[in-house]
Amino acid sequence: MTAFPHFYRCLGETIRTNRKKAAVSQMVLAERAGVTRRFIQELENGRSNISLHTLMRLSAALGMTLSDMCAQIETALKS
């Protein structure tokens, strides 16, 4: 996991930004996506990895498509 610290930071920032835009708490997002609040916290802080399936569930919980989420992460990686 330490081989990609920039990726994990961008992933976390993207999730946090979209969660705040949707005006939901970490707890609400976690419940909607079927994960723990602690997991959301770890993701947003760039300290955890995520499976594609879980990223898809998080995207849906935020009212986004997986492709939109990935595009935002890719944009963040380029900046």
Order of alpha helices (4+ residues) and beta strands (2+ residues): alpha-alpha-alpha-alpha-alpha
